[in-house]
Amino acid sequence: MPSVRHRIFLALALALCASVSARAQSEQPKPEDHFVTQKMFQNRIFDIRNRDPQSLSRVLTPLTSGFRGAVVSPNQEFRTISVRDFPENIAVIEEAIRRLDTPEAARPSVEFRVHLLVASNDETVSNRFPAELAEVARQLQSSLGYKNFSLMGSQVVRAREGNWNIYNKGVADLRLAGDTSRIPAHYNYSIGSVSLDSAGGQARVQVGDFILNIRMPVTHGERVSFEEVGFRNPVSLREGEKVVVGTTSIADKNVIVVLSATTMK
């Protein structure tokens, strides 16, 4: 059996270890508290007059304190941005809104003339299109081998420079060979991502996406179904130039889109 002295020494050693462990735990750094009580935060609502609140909020969010509960919340309907944060962060955000919420520089608008031609070898169809497309039709006769061209539709649409999407649609009498139905074809097109390039001294209009869709009625006995055809192309053209954007084949016919553009200050 251990002696009395040995038992006393063991007890003192255990007590010393417990004391060291407790001291080490007390000296460990406490985790940082990122929660801020409501009394330390302030709330502000800013009216946004010129820019998009959603886009502006993405610029302002990095200016917050980063503490839990700090908020930058845009509202598209009321054109506001609500901020909840420390007073000093709100002051920084207010100054940023004052500098950034300014009117955008006026951008030129672009007037597009869109012509949809139908090419065929049907001798009963006479050439019928605007005189301004005569040279384009002559070149198409040579390159595509079609004899006759008729106008399916012409429109004037306006766009602004930027990542916009201009949309138009219409109805046309575009029947296939031997089709005696009177069901029209439905078409739509969109012009997206318009930009202007003045390099070289001559203005060019860049269209990131021109999309054409045509829903054609196809007769199967007494049943009619719709088939969709079209194309999607980028296009670059000089001001006033007439450019063939694309073509799509429909049985014995070919639909051709001719585009021209004029910039307007």
C-alpha positions in Angstrom: 0.0 0.0 0.0 1.2 3.5 -0.8 2.5 5.5 2.2 0.8 8.6 3.5 3.5 10.8 2.0 3.0 9.2 -1.4 -0.7 9.8 -1.3 -0.2 13.5 -0.3 2.2 14.0 -3.2 -0.2 12.5 -5.7 -3.1 14.7 -4.5 -0.9 17.8 -4.9 0.1 16.8 -8.4 -3.5 16.3 -9.5 -4.6 19.7 -8.0 -1.7 21.4 -9.8 -2.8 19.9 -13.2 -6.4 20.9 -12.7 -5.3 24.5 -11.9 -3.1 24.7 -15.0 -5.9 23.3 -17.2 -8.5 25.8 -15.9 -6.1 28.7 -16.4 -5.4 27.7 -20.0 -9.1 27.5 -20.7 -9.7 30.9 -19.2 -6.9 32.4 -21.3 -8.3 31.1 -24.7 -9.8 34.0 -26.8 -13.5 34.2 -26.9 -15.1 33.8 -30.3 -15.9 37.1 -31.9 -19.6 38.0 -31.8 -20.8 39.3 -35.2 -24.3 39.9 -34.0 -25.2 43.5 -33.5 -28.3 44.6 -31.6 -30.9 46.7 -33.2 -30.0 49.7 -31.1 -26.5 49.9 -32.7 -27.8 49.9 -36.2 -29.7 52.6 -38.1 -32.1 52.4 -41.0 -32.3 54.6 -44.1 -34.3 54.5 -47.3 -32.8 56.1 -50.4 -34.8 57.2 -53.4 -33.1 56.2 -56.7 -33.9 58.6 -59.5 -31.7 57.8 -62.4 -30.1 54.3 -62.2 -31.4 50.8 -61.8 -31.7 50.0 -58.0 -30.8 46.4 -58.5 -27.6 47.2 -60.3 -26.7 50.0 -57.9 -27.2 47.8 -54.9 -24.5 45.4 -56.1 -22.0 48.2 -56.1 -23.1 49.4 -52.6 -23.1 46.0 -50.8 -19.3 45.8 -50.3 -19.5 49.2 -48.5 -21.5 47.6 -45.6 -19.8 46.7 -42.3 -20.3 43.0 -42.9 -21.8 42.4 -39.5 -24.8 40.1 -39.3 -27.9 42.1 -39.9 -26.3 44.6 -42.2 -28.6 44.9 -45.3 -28.7 46.7 -48.7 -32.1 45.9 -50.2 -33.2 47.3 -53.6 -36.9 47.7 -54.6 -37.6 48.0 -58.4 -41.3 49.0 -58.0 -40.7 52.0 -55.7 -37.1 52.6 -57.1 -35.6 52.7 -53.6 -32.7 51.1 -51.7 -33.1 50.3 -48.0 -30.0 50.2 -45.9 -29.5 48.9 -42.3 -26.0 49.3 -40.8 -23.8 51.4 -38.6 -24.2 55.2 -39.0 -20.7 55.5 -40.4 -21.4 52.9 -43.1 -24.7 54.5 -44.0 -22.9 57.8 -44.5 -20.4 56.1 -46.9 -23.3 54.5 -48.8 -25.2 57.8 -49.0 -22.1 59.5 -50.5 -21.7 56.7 -53.0 -25.4 57.0 -54.1 -25.0 60.7 -54.5 -22.0 60.1 -56.8 -23.4 57.2 -58.8 -27.1 58.0 -59.1 -26.6 60.4 -62.0 -28.4 60.5 -65.4 -26.8 58.3 -68.0 -25.2 59.9 -71.0 -27.7 60.1 -73.9 -27.1 57.2 -76.3 -28.0 57.4 -80.0 -31.0 55.4 -81.1 -31.0 53.1 -84.1 -33.8 52.8 -86.6 -33.9 49.4 -88.2 -35.8 48.5 -91.4 -36.6 44.8 -91.6 -37.7 43.3 -94.9 -38.8 39.6 -95.1 -38.6 38.3 -98.7 -40.0 35.1 -100.0 -38.0 33.5 -102.8 -39.4 30.8 -105.1 -39.4 29.4 -108.6 -43.2 29.6 -108.9 -43.7 31.2 -112.3 -47.2 32.3 -111.4 -45.8 34.6 -108.7 -44.5 37.9 -110.0 -41.6 39.9 -108.5 -43.1 42.2 -105.9 -40.8 44.1 -103.6 -39.8 47.7 -102.8 -37.5 49.3 -105.3 -34.8 49.8 -102.7 -34.4 46.0 -102.6 -33.9 45.6 -106.3 -30.1 45.3 -106.1 -30.4 42.8 -103.2 -32.9 40.7 -105.2 -30.6 40.7 -108.2 -27.7 39.4 -106.1 -30.0 36.8 -104.4 -31.1 35.5 -107.8 -27.5 34.8 -108.7 -26.4 33.3 -105.4 -29.5 31.3 -104.4 -30.9 30.4 -107.8 -34.5 31.6 -107.2 -36.4 33.4 -110.0 -39.1 35.3 -108.1 -39.1 37.4 -104.9 -42.2 38.7 -103.1 -42.5 40.7 -100.0 -43.7 38.8 -96.9 -43.5 41.9 -94.6 -41.7 45.1 -93.9 -41.4 46.9 -90.5 -39.5 49.8 -88.9 -38.3 49.2 -85.4 -36.2 51.4 -83.1 -33.7 50.4 -80.5 -31.1 52.1 -78.3 -27.5 51.1 -77.9 -27.1 48.6 -75.1 -28.1 45.1 -74.1 -31.8 45.5 -75.1 -34.1 43.0 -76.8 -36.5 44.5 -79.4 -39.3 42.2 -80.4 -41.8 42.2 -83.2 -44.3 39.7 -84.6 -46.8 39.4 -87.5 -49.0 37.1 -89.6 -48.3 36.3 -93.3 -50.1 34.4 -96.1 -47.2 32.0 -96.8 -48.7 28.8 -98.3 -46.7 25.8 -99.5 -47.1 24.3 -103.0 -50.4 22.5 -103.3 -51.7 23.8 -100.0 -55.2 25.1 -100.4 -55.8 26.0 -96.8 -56.2 29.6 -95.7 -54.3 29.2 -92.4 -51.7 32.0 -92.2 -48.1 31.6 -90.9 -47.1 33.4 -87.7 -43.6 34.9 -87.4 -41.7 36.8 -84.9 -38.2 38.2 -84.7 -36.0 39.9 -82.1 -33.0 42.2 -82.2 -30.7 42.0 -79.2 -27.5 43.6 -77.9 -27.1 46.7 -80.2 -23.8 48.5 -80.2 -22.2 51.3 -82.3 -18.6 51.2 -83.6 -17.1 54.3 -85.2 -13.6 52.9 -85.7 -12.2 53.8 -89.1 -14.5 56.9 -89.4 -17.5 55.0 -90.7 -20.2 54.1 -88.2 -21.1 50.4 -88.0 -24.0 48.9 -86.2 -23.4 45.6 -84.4 -26.3 43.3 -83.5 -25.4 40.6 -81.1 -28.5 38.4 -81.9 -31.0 38.5 -84.6 -33.6 35.7 -84.1 -36.3 34.8 -86.5 -39.0 32.2 -85.8 -41.8 31.2 -88.2 -44.7 28.9 -87.3 -45.9 27.3 -90.5 -49.2 25.4 -90.8 -48.7 22.0 -92.4 -51.8 20.1 -93.6 -52.0 16.3 -93.1 -55.3 15.3 -94.7 -57.9 17.1 -92.6 -55.5 17.7 -89.7 -53.3 20.8 -89.5 -50.1 21.0 -87.4 -47.6 23.8 -87.0 -43.9 23.4 -87.6 -41.4 26.0 -86.4 -38.4 27.1 -88.6 -36.0 30.0 -88.3 -32.5 31.1 -87.6 -30.3 33.0 -85.1 -27.3 35.1 -86.3 -25.2 38.0 -85.3 -24.9 40.8 -87.8 -22.7 43.8 -88.5 -23.7 46.5 -91.0 -22.7 50.0 -92.1 -25.2 52.8 -91.7 -27.5 52.7 -94.7 -26.2 49.3 -96.0 -28.7 46.5 -96.8 -27.5 43.2 -95.4 -28.9 39.7 -95.7 -29.1 38.6 -92.1 -30.1 35.0 -92.8 -32.4 32.6 -94.7 -34.6 29.7 -93.8 -36.1 27.1 -96.2 -39.8 26.2 -96.2 -40.4 23.4 -98.7 -40.3 25.0 -102.2 -39.7 28.5 -100.8 -37.0 30.4 -98.9 -37.6 33.3 -96.4 -34.8 35.9 -96.5 -34.4 38.7 -94.0 -32.8 41.9 -95.2 -31.8 44.5 -92.6 -30.7 48.1 -92.8 -30.0 50.6 -90.0 -29.8 54.3 -89.5 -28.5 56.0 -86.4 -30.4 58.9 -84.9 -29.0 61.4 -82.4 
